[in-house]
């Protein structure tokens, strides 16, 4: 997933709705460096995802 910042809304909803449970692997490029005002949300998402899923299931570091 690489949609220039819009992935944050989608990934947050996937976490809330437990959509990651139904997907074998999610790979996303996040854009913390491009969207500084979104950094706190990205940080929270990364922490929540790391707590719930291994990087072999949800990887937010695709480049």
N, C-alpha and C positions, 0 to 999 in steps of 0.2 A: 504494500500500500504506500503510495507516494502521491499525496494530493495537496502538497504545499501548505500545510498548516490545518487544513480542514480535517485531517485524520484525527486530530485530538477529539473532536466531538464524537466521531464515530467510535473510536477506541474506548472512550469513556462509557458510551452506551453499551458497547459490547461487553465491557466489564460488569456493568450494572445488570444487564439482561442475561449474563452468563453465556453469551454467544460463543466465547472461546471454548466452552465445553463441547460444542458441536463441530469445531473446526480443528483439523489435524495440526495445522501449523499456520500461524499468523506472523507475517514479517512486515514490518512497517518502518519507514524512515520518518523520524520525527524532526521537527524544525525549531528546536529551542533557540538556536542561534539566529534564526530569521525573525522570530516573533518573541521578542524579549518580554512583552507584557503577558505572554502565556506561560512563561517558565514555571511559575508556581503550580499551575495545573498539570503541566508535563511532569514535573517532579512528583506530584501526588500520584499521577497515573503510573509512573514508573515504579514507585514504591509499592503500590497496590498490586500491580501485575507481577512484580518480582516475588511478592509474598504468596501469591496464589498459583503461579505457573512457572515451570522451568523455562529457560530460554529455548529449549528444544520444542516448546509448545507456542510460546509468544515471544518473539524477538523484536525489540523496538530499536535495534541498532543497525538495521539494514541501510547500506549506503550504496 
